[in-house]
Amino acid sequence: MAKILAVDDSASMRQMVAFTLKGAGHSVTDAVDGKNALDIAKTQSFDLVLTDVNMPNMDGITLTKELRSLPAYRFTPILVLTTEAGMDKKQEGRAAGATGWLVKPFNPEQLLATVRKVLG
């Protein structure tokens, strides 16, 4: 299955996301914030990045922009999983290069369906 980078400053959220994705057969690497994720992404390749928006050190929108500037991640699906549901934030995410937007708390089946959809 897919190699997925899950980025969230909440340990419990990272655990829930990893549990859901691993249960569907995916390989999951987690990162505690955008800076940590970017460092990991520069040394490994992933089929999908799943990121929170509000995090210390580097937020998810900045991470998305940074990843899109790397040739290896120009076309990699990036899903934003956040409590932010406003249109302004969604548009900011889309402008940064986000592929999709999921709102917390997430439904495991919806997360897996969205992951399947963006991975083709």
CNS distance restraints for C-alpha pairs under 8 A (distance, minus, plus):
assign (resid   1 and name CA) (resid  25 and name CA) 5.92 0.50 0.50
assign (resid   1 and name CA) (resid  26 and name CA) 5.02 0.50 0.50
assign (resid   1 and name CA) (resid  27 and name CA) 7.12 0.50 0.50
assign (resid   2 and name CA) (resid  25 and name CA) 7.96 0.50 0.50
assign (resid   2 and name CA) (resid  26 and name CA) 5.10 0.50 0.50
assign (resid   2 and name CA) (resid  27 and name CA) 6.18 0.50 0.50
assign (resid   2 and name CA) (resid  46 and name CA) 7.66 0.50 0.50
assign (resid   2 and name CA) (resid  47 and name CA) 5.73 0.50 0.50
assign (resid   2 and name CA) (resid  48 and name CA) 7.38 0.50 0.50
assign (resid   3 and name CA) (resid  26 and name CA) 6.17 0.50 0.50
assign (resid   3 and name CA) (resid  27 and name CA) 4.81 0.50 0.50
assign (resid   3 and name CA) (resid  28 and name CA) 6.05 0.50 0.50
assign (resid   3 and name CA) (resid  29 and name CA) 7.74 0.50 0.50
assign (resid   3 and name CA) (resid  45 and name CA) 7.89 0.50 0.50
assign (resid   3 and name CA) (resid  46 and name CA) 5.06 0.50 0.50
assign (resid   3 and name CA) (resid  47 and name CA) 5.26 0.50 0.50
assign (resid   3 and name CA) (resid  48 and name CA) 6.71 0.50 0.50
assign (resid   4 and name CA) (resid  26 and name CA) 7.06 0.50 0.50
assign (resid   4 and name CA) (resid  27 and name CA) 6.08 0.50 0.50
assign (resid   4 and name CA) (resid  28 and name CA) 4.89 0.50 0.50
assign (resid   4 and name CA) (resid  29 and name CA) 6.27 0.50 0.50
assign (resid   4 and name CA) (resid  46 and name CA) 5.56 0.50 0.50
assign (resid   4 and name CA) (resid  47 and name CA) 5.94 0.50 0.50
assign (resid   4 and name CA) (resid  48 and name CA) 4.91 0.50 0.50
assign (resid   4 and name CA) (resid  49 and name CA) 5.74 0.50 0.50
assign (resid   4 and name CA) (resid  50 and name CA) 7.29 0.50 0.50
assign (resid   5 and name CA) (resid  28 and name CA) 5.91 0.50 0.50
assign (resid   5 and name CA) (resid  29 and name CA) 4.93 0.50 0.50
assign (resid   5 and name CA) (resid  30 and name CA) 5.64 0.50 0.50
assign (resid   5 and name CA) (resid  31 and name CA) 7.29 0.50 0.50
assign (resid   5 and name CA) (resid  37 and name CA) 7.55 0.50 0.50
assign (resid   5 and name CA) (resid  46 and name CA) 6.45 0.50 0.50
assign (resid   5 and name CA) (resid  48 and name CA) 6.42 0.50 0.50
assign (resid   5 and name CA) (resid  49 and name CA) 4.77 0.50 0.50
assign (resid   5 and name CA) (resid  50 and name CA) 6.12 0.50 0.50
assign (resid   6 and name CA) (resid  14 and name CA) 6.73 0.50 0.50
assign (resid   6 and name CA) (resid  17 and name CA) 7.40 0.50 0.50
assign (resid   6 and name CA) (resid  18 and name CA) 7.44 0.50 0.50
assign (resid   6 and name CA) (resid  28 and name CA) 6.79 0.50 0.50
assign (resid   6 and name CA) (resid  29 and name CA) 6.17 0.50 0.50
assign (resid   6 and name CA) (resid  30 and name CA) 4.67 0.50 0.50
assign (resid   6 and name CA) (resid  31 and name CA) 6.23 0.50 0.50
assign (resid   6 and name CA) (resid  49 and name CA) 6.11 0.50 0.50
assign (resid   6 and name CA) (resid  50 and name CA) 4.82 0.50 0.50
assign (resid   6 and name CA) (resid  51 and name CA) 5.98 0.50 0.50
assign (resid   7 and name CA) (resid  14 and name CA) 7.10 0.50 0.50
assign (resid   7 and name CA) (resid  30 and name CA) 5.74 0.50 0.50
assign (resid   7 and name CA) (resid  31 and name CA) 4.73 0.50 0.50
assign (resid   7 and name CA) (resid  32 and name CA) 5.95 0.50 0.50
assign (resid   7 and name CA) (resid  33 and name CA) 5.98 0.50 0.50
assign (resid   7 and name CA) (resid  34 and name CA) 6.91 0.50 0.50
assign (resid   7 and name CA) (resid  37 and name CA) 6.47 0.50 0.50
assign (resid   7 and name CA) (resid  49 and name CA) 7.67 0.50 0.50
assign (resid   7 and name CA) (resid  50 and name CA) 6.06 0.50 0.50
assign (resid   7 and name CA) (resid  51 and name CA) 4.54 0.50 0.50
assign (resid   7 and name CA) (resid  52 and name CA) 6.13 0.50 0.50
assign (resid   8 and name CA) (resid  13 and name CA) 6.82 0.50 0.50
assign (resid   8 and name CA) (resid  14 and name CA) 5.97 0.50 0.50
assign (resid   8 and name CA) (resid  30 and name CA) 7.84 0.50 0.50
assign (resid   8 and name CA) (resid  31 and name CA) 6.54 0.50 0.50
assign (resid   8 and name CA) (resid  32 and name CA) 5.40 0.50 0.50
assign (resid   8 and name CA) (resid  33 and name CA) 5.82 0.50 0.50
assign (resid   8 and name CA) (resid  51 and name CA) 6.17 0.50 0.50
assign (resid   8 and name CA) (resid  52 and name CA) 5.20 0.50 0.50
assign (resid   8 and name CA) (resid  55 and name CA) 7.01 0.50 0.50
assign (resid   9 and name CA) (resid  14 and name CA) 7.83 0.50 0.50
assign (resid   9 and name CA) (resid  31 and name CA) 7.75 0.50 0.50
assign (resid   9 and name CA) (resid  32 and name CA) 4.66 0.50 0.50
assign (resid   9 and name CA) (resid  33 and name CA) 5.47 0.50 0.50
assign (resid   9 and name CA) (resid  52 and name CA) 7.79 0.50 0.50
assign (resid   9 and name CA) (resid  55 and name CA) 5.75 0.50 0.50
assign (resid   9 and name CA) (resid  56 and name CA) 7.44 0.50 0.50
assign (resid  10 and name CA) (resid  14 and name CA) 6.31 0.50 0.50
assign (resid  10 and name CA) (resid  32 and name CA) 7.44 0.50 0.50
assign (resid  11 and name CA) (resid  15 and name CA) 6.18 0.50 0.50
assign (resid  11 and name CA) (resid  32 and name CA) 7.75 0.50 0.50
assign (resid  12 and name CA) (resid  16 and name CA) 6.23 0.50 0.50
assign (resid  13 and name CA) (resid  17 and name CA) 6.11 0.50 0.50
assign (resid  14 and name CA) (resid  18 and name CA) 5.97 0.50 0.50
assign (resid  14 and name CA) (resid  30 and name CA) 6.80 0.50 0.50
assign (resid  15 and name CA) (resid  19 and name CA) 5.92 0.50 0.50
assign (resid  16 and name CA) (resid  20 and name CA) 6.17 0.50 0.50
assign (resid  17 and name CA) (resid  21 and name CA) 6.14 0.50 0.50
assign (resid  18 and name CA) (resid  22 and name CA) 5.73 0.50 0.50
assign (resid  18 and name CA) (resid  28 and name CA) 6.01 0.50 0.50
assign (resid  18 and name CA) (resid  30 and name CA) 7.90 0.50 0.50
assign (resid  19 and name CA) (resid  23 and name CA) 5.92 0.50 0.50
assign (resid  20 and name CA) (resid  24 and name CA) 6.70 0.50 0.50
assign (resid  20 and name CA) (resid 108 and name CA) 6.17 0.50 0.50
assign (resid  20 and name CA) (resid 112 and name CA) 7.70 0.50 0.50
assign (resid  21 and name CA) (resid  25 and name CA) 6.66 0.50 0.50
assign (resid  21 and name CA) (resid  26 and name CA) 5.46 0.50 0.50
assign (resid  21 and name CA) (resid  27 and name CA) 7.52 0.50 0.50
assign (resid  21 and name CA) (resid  28 and name CA) 7.16 0.50 0.50
assign (resid  21 and name CA) (resid 112 and name CA) 7.06 0.50 0.50
assign (resid  22 and name CA) (resid  26 and name CA) 4.80 0.50 0.50
assign (resid  22 and name CA) (resid  27 and name CA) 6.07 0.50 0.50
assign (resid  22 and name CA) (resid  28 and name CA) 6.71 0.50 0.50
assign (resid  24 and name CA) (resid 112 and name CA) 7.69 0.50 0.50
assign (resid  30 and name CA) (resid  37 and name CA) 7.70 0.50 0.50
assign (resid  31 and name CA) (resid  36 and name CA) 5.64 0.50 0.50
assign (resid  31 and name CA) (resid  37 and name CA) 5.09 0.50 0.50
assign (resid  31 and name CA) (resid  40 and name CA) 7.84 0.50 0.50
assign (resid  32 and name CA) (resid  36 and name CA) 6.20 0.50 0.50
assign (resid  32 and name CA) (resid  37 and name CA) 7.26 0.50 0.50
assign (resid  33 and name CA) (resid  37 and name CA) 6.16 0.50 0.50
assign (resid  33 and name CA) (resid  55 and name CA) 5.78 0.50 0.50
assign (resid  33 and name CA) (resid  56 and name CA) 6.37 0.50 0.50
assign (resid  33 and name CA) (resid  57 and name CA) 6.63 0.50 0.50
assign (resid  33 and name CA) (resid  58 and name CA) 6.24 0.50 0.50
assign (resid  33 and name CA) (resid  59 and name CA) 7.09 0.50 0.50
assign (resid  33 and name CA) (resid  60 and name CA) 7.99 0.50 0.50
assign (resid  34 and name CA) (resid  38 and name CA) 6.04 0.50 0.50
assign (resid  34 and name CA) (resid  55 and name CA) 7.19 0.50 0.50
assign (resid  34 and name CA) (resid  56 and name CA) 7.87 0.50 0.50
assign (resid  34 and name CA) (resid  57 and name CA) 6.77 0.50 0.50
assign (resid  34 and name CA) (resid  58 and name CA) 4.50 0.50 0.50
assign (resid  34 and name CA) (resid  59 and name CA) 5.61 0.50 0.50
assign (resid  34 and name CA) (resid  60 and name CA) 6.00 0.50 0.50
assign (resid  34 and name CA) (resid  62 and name CA) 7.59 0.50 0.50
assign (resid  34 and name CA) (resid  63 and name CA) 5.27 0.50 0.50
assign (resid  35 and name CA) (resid  39 and name CA) 6.28 0.50 0.50
assign (resid  35 and name CA) (resid  57 and name CA) 6.20 0.50 0.50
assign (resid  35 and name CA) (resid  58 and name CA) 5.40 0.50 0.50
assign (resid  35 and name CA) (resid  63 and name CA) 7.38 0.50 0.50
assign (resid  36 and name CA) (resid  40 and name CA) 6.33 0.50 0.50
assign (resid  37 and name CA) (resid  41 and name CA) 5.97 0.50 0.50
assign (resid  37 and name CA) (resid  63 and name CA) 7.81 0.50 0.50
assign (resid  38 and name CA) (resid  42 and name CA) 6.18 0.50 0.50
assign (resid  38 and name CA) (resid  63 and name CA) 6.82 0.50 0.50
assign (resid  38 and name CA) (resid  66 and name CA) 7.59 0.50 0.50
assign (resid  38 and name CA) (resid  67 and name CA) 7.05 0.50 0.50
assign (resid  39 and name CA) (resid  43 and name CA) 6.92 0.50 0.50
assign (resid  40 and name CA) (resid  44 and name CA) 6.22 0.50 0.50
assign (resid  41 and name CA) (resid  45 and name CA) 6.18 0.50 0.50
assign (resid  41 and name CA) (resid  46 and name CA) 7.36 0.50 0.50
assign (resid  41 and name CA) (resid  67 and name CA) 7.90 0.50 0.50
assign (resid  45 and name CA) (resid  72 and name CA) 7.39 0.50 0.50
assign (resid  46 and name CA) (resid  76 and name CA) 7.69 0.50 0.50
assign (resid  47 and name CA) (resid  76 and name CA) 6.18 0.50 0.50
assign (resid  47 and name CA) (resid  77 and name CA) 7.17 0.50 0.50
assign (resid  47 and name CA) (resid 119 and name CA) 7.53 0.50 0.50
assign (resid  48 and name CA) (resid  76 and name CA) 5.92 0.50 0.50
assign (resid  48 and name CA) (resid  77 and name CA) 5.10 0.50 0.50
assign (resid  48 and name CA) (resid  78 and name CA) 5.93 0.50 0.50
assign (resid  48 and name CA) (resid  79 and name CA) 7.67 0.50 0.50
assign (resid  48 and name CA) (resid 119 and name CA) 7.52 0.50 0.50
assign (resid  49 and name CA) (resid  76 and name CA) 7.49 0.50 0.50
assign (resid  49 and name CA) (resid  77 and name CA) 6.43 0.50 0.50
assign (resid  49 and name CA) (resid  78 and name CA) 4.72 0.50 0.50
assign (resid  49 and name CA) (resid  79 and name CA) 6.20 0.50 0.50
assign (resid  50 and name CA) (resid  78 and name CA) 5.83 0.50 0.50
assign (resid  50 and name CA) (resid  79 and name CA) 4.73 0.50 0.50
assign (resid  50 and name CA) (resid  80 and name CA) 5.77 0.50 0.50
assign (resid  50 and name CA) (resid  81 and name CA) 6.62 0.50 0.50
assign (resid  51 and name CA) (resid  60 and name CA) 5.74 0.50 0.50
assign (resid  51 and name CA) (resid  78 and name CA) 7.46 0.50 0.50
assign (resid  51 and name CA) (resid  79 and name CA) 6.31 0.50 0.50
assign (resid  51 and name CA) (resid  80 and name CA) 4.91 0.50 0.50
assign (resid  51 and name CA) (resid  81 and name CA) 5.72 0.50 0.50
assign (resid  51 and name CA) (resid  82 and name CA) 7.78 0.50 0.50
assign (resid  52 and name CA) (resid  59 and name CA) 7.51 0.50 0.50
assign (resid  52 and name CA) (resid  60 and name CA) 5.48 0.50 0.50
assign (resid  52 and name CA) (resid  80 and name CA) 5.75 0.50 0.50
assign (resid  52 and name CA) (resid  81 and name CA) 5.03 0.50 0.50
assign (resid  52 and name CA) (resid  82 and name CA) 5.05 0.50 0.50
assign (resid  53 and name CA) (resid  59 and name CA) 5.31 0.50 0.50
assign (resid  53 and name CA) (resid  60 and name CA) 4.07 0.50 0.50
assign (resid  53 and name CA) (resid  61 and name CA) 6.12 0.50 0.50
assign (resid  53 and name CA) (resid  80 and name CA) 6.92 0.50 0.50
assign (resid  53 and name CA) (resid  81 and name CA) 7.33 0.50 0.50
assign (resid  53 and name CA) (resid  82 and name CA) 5.87 0.50 0.50
assign (resid  53 and name CA) (resid  84 and name CA) 7.63 0.50 0.50
assign (resid  54 and name CA) (resid  59 and name CA) 5.37 0.50 0.50
assign (resid  54 and name CA) (resid  60 and name CA) 6.62 0.50 0.50
assign (resid  54 and name CA) (resid  82 and name CA) 7.69 0.50 0.50
assign (resid  55 and name CA) (resid  59 and name CA) 4.89 0.50 0.50
assign (resid  55 and name CA) (resid  60 and name CA) 7.10 0.50 0.50
assign (resid  58 and name CA) (resid  62 and name CA) 6.41 0.50 0.50
assign (resid  58 and name CA) (resid  63 and name CA) 6.57 0.50 0.50
assign (resid  59 and name CA) (resid  63 and name CA) 6.22 0.50 0.50
assign (resid  60 and name CA) (resid  64 and name CA) 6.04 0.50 0.50
assign (resid  60 and name CA) (resid  80 and name CA) 7.41 0.50 0.50
assign (resid  61 and name CA) (resid  65 and name CA) 6.41 0.50 0.50
assign (resid  61 and name CA) (resid  92 and name CA) 7.35 0.50 0.50
assign (resid  61 and name CA) (resid  93 and name CA) 5.71 0.50 0.50
assign (resid  61 and name CA) (resid  96 and name CA) 6.28 0.50 0.50
assign (resid  62 and name CA) (resid  66 and name CA) 6.13 0.50 0.50
assign (resid  62 and name CA) (resid  96 and name CA) 7.55 0.50 0.50
assign (resid  63 and name CA) (resid  67 and name CA) 6.02 0.50 0.50
assign (resid  64 and name CA) (resid  68 and name CA) 6.11 0.50 0.50
assign (resid  64 and name CA) (resid  78 and name CA) 7.16 0.50 0.50
assign (resid  64 and name CA) (resid  93 and name CA) 7.78 0.50 0.50
assign (resid  64 and name CA) (resid  96 and name CA) 5.95 0.50 0.50
assign (resid  64 and name CA) (resid  97 and name CA) 6.25 0.50 0.50
assign (resid  64 and name CA) (resid  98 and name CA) 6.48 0.50 0.50
assign (resid  65 and name CA) (resid  69 and name CA) 6.40 0.50 0.50
assign (resid  65 and name CA) (resid  96 and name CA) 5.00 0.50 0.50
assign (resid  65 and name CA) (resid  97 and name CA) 6.51 0.50 0.50
assign (resid  66 and name CA) (resid  70 and name CA) 6.93 0.50 0.50
assign (resid  67 and name CA) (resid  73 and name CA) 5.63 0.50 0.50
assign (resid  67 and name CA) (resid  74 and name CA) 7.18 0.50 0.50
assign (resid  68 and name CA) (resid  73 and name CA) 5.52 0.50 0.50
assign (resid  68 and name CA) (resid  74 and name CA) 4.72 0.50 0.50
assign (resid  68 and name CA) (resid  75 and name CA) 7.67 0.50 0.50
assign (resid  68 and name CA) (resid  96 and name CA) 7.90 0.50 0.50
assign (resid  68 and name CA) (resid  97 and name CA) 6.67 0.50 0.50
assign (resid  69 and name CA) (resid  73 and name CA) 7.46 0.50 0.50
assign (resid  69 and name CA) (resid  74 and name CA) 6.69 0.50 0.50
assign (resid  70 and name CA) (resid  74 and name CA) 6.22 0.50 0.50
assign (resid  72 and name CA) (resid  76 and name CA) 7.67 0.50 0.50
assign (resid  77 and name CA) (resid  98 and name CA) 7.36 0.50 0.50
assign (resid  77 and name CA) (resid  99 and name CA) 5.56 0.50 0.50
assign (resid  77 and name CA) (resid 118 and name CA) 6.34 0.50 0.50
assign (resid  77 and name CA) (resid 119 and name CA) 7.24 0.50 0.50
assign (resid  78 and name CA) (resid  97 and name CA) 7.62 0.50 0.50
assign (resid  78 and name CA) (resid  98 and name CA) 5.15 0.50 0.50
assign (resid  78 and name CA) (resid  99 and name CA) 5.17 0.50 0.50
assign (resid  78 and name CA) (resid 100 and name CA) 6.83 0.50 0.50
assign (resid  79 and name CA) (resid  98 and name CA) 6.02 0.50 0.50
assign (resid  79 and name CA) (resid  99 and name CA) 5.64 0.50 0.50
assign (resid  79 and name CA) (resid 100 and name CA) 4.79 0.50 0.50
assign (resid  79 and name CA) (resid 101 and name CA) 5.74 0.50 0.50
assign (resid  79 and name CA) (resid 102 and name CA) 7.30 0.50 0.50
assign (resid  80 and name CA) (resid  93 and name CA) 7.76 0.50 0.50
assign (resid  80 and name CA) (resid  98 and name CA) 6.80 0.50 0.50
assign (resid  80 and name CA) (resid  99 and name CA) 7.96 0.50 0.50
assign (resid  80 and name CA) (resid 100 and name CA) 6.22 0.50 0.50
assign (resid  80 and name CA) (resid 101 and name CA) 4.75 0.50 0.50
assign (resid  80 and name CA) (resid 102 and name CA) 6.00 0.50 0.50
assign (resid  81 and name CA) (resid 101 and name CA) 6.11 0.50 0.50
assign (resid  81 and name CA) (resid 102 and name CA) 4.70 0.50 0.50
assign (resid  81 and name CA) (resid 103 and name CA) 5.63 0.50 0.50
assign (resid  81 and name CA) (resid 104 and name CA) 6.41 0.50 0.50
assign (resid  81 and name CA) (resid 106 and name CA) 7.90 0.50 0.50
assign (resid  82 and name CA) (resid 101 and name CA) 7.82 0.50 0.50
assign (resid  82 and name CA) (resid 102 and name CA) 6.47 0.50 0.50
assign (resid  82 and name CA) (resid 103 and name CA) 5.06 0.50 0.50
assign (resid  82 and name CA) (resid 104 and name CA) 5.31 0.50 0.50
assign (resid  83 and name CA) (resid 103 and name CA) 5.38 0.50 0.50
assign (resid  83 and name CA) (resid 104 and name CA) 4.92 0.50 0.50
assign (resid  83 and name CA) (resid 105 and name CA) 7.29 0.50 0.50
assign (resid  84 and name CA) (resid  89 and name CA) 6.84 0.50 0.50
assign (resid  84 and name CA) (resid 103 and name CA) 6.75 0.50 0.50
assign (resid  85 and name CA) (resid  89 and name CA) 7.24 0.50 0.50
assign (resid  85 and name CA) (resid  90 and name CA) 7.19 0.50 0.50
assign (resid  85 and name CA) (resid 103 and name CA) 6.36 0.50 0.50
assign (resid  86 and name CA) (resid  90 and name CA) 6.42 0.50 0.50
assign (resid  87 and name CA) (resid  91 and name CA) 5.99 0.50 0.50
assign (resid  88 and name CA) (resid  92 and name CA) 6.16 0.50 0.50
assign (resid  89 and name CA) (resid  93 and name CA) 6.07 0.50 0.50
assign (resid  90 and name CA) (resid  94 and name CA) 6.12 0.50 0.50
assign (resid  90 and name CA) (resid 101 and name CA) 7.08 0.50 0.50
assign (resid  91 and name CA) (resid  95 and name CA) 6.00 0.50 0.50
assign (resid  92 and name CA) (resid  96 and name CA) 6.20 0.50 0.50
assign (resid  93 and name CA) (resid  97 and name CA) 6.41 0.50 0.50
assign (resid  93 and name CA) (resid  98 and name CA) 5.36 0.50 0.50
assign (resid  94 and name CA) (resid  98 and name CA) 4.84 0.50 0.50
assign (resid  94 and name CA) (resid  99 and name CA) 6.91 0.50 0.50
assign (resid  94 and name CA) (resid 100 and name CA) 7.73 0.50 0.50
assign (resid  99 and name CA) (resid 118 and name CA) 7.72 0.50 0.50
assign (resid 102 and name CA) (resid 106 and name CA) 7.07 0.50 0.50
assign (resid 102 and name CA) (resid 111 and name CA) 7.64 0.50 0.50
assign (resid 106 and name CA) (resid 110 and name CA) 7.35 0.50 0.50
assign (resid 106 and name CA) (resid 111 and name CA) 6.79 0.50 0.50
assign (resid 107 and name CA) (resid 111 and name CA) 6.18 0.50 0.50
assign (resid 108 and name CA) (resid 112 and name CA) 6.20 0.50 0.50
assign (resid 109 and name CA) (resid 113 and name CA) 6.05 0.50 0.50
assign (resid 110 and name CA) (resid 114 and name CA) 6.07 0.50 0.50
assign (resid 111 and name CA) (resid 115 and name CA) 6.14 0.50 0.50
assign (resid 112 and name CA) (resid 116 and name CA) 6.11 0.50 0.50
assign (resid 113 and name CA) (resid 117 and name CA) 6.14 0.50 0.50
assign (resid 114 and name CA) (resid 118 and name CA) 6.26 0.50 0.50
assign (resid 115 and name CA) (resid 119 and name CA) 6.08 0.50 0.50
assign (resid 116 and name CA) (resid 120 and name CA) 6.14 0.50 0.50
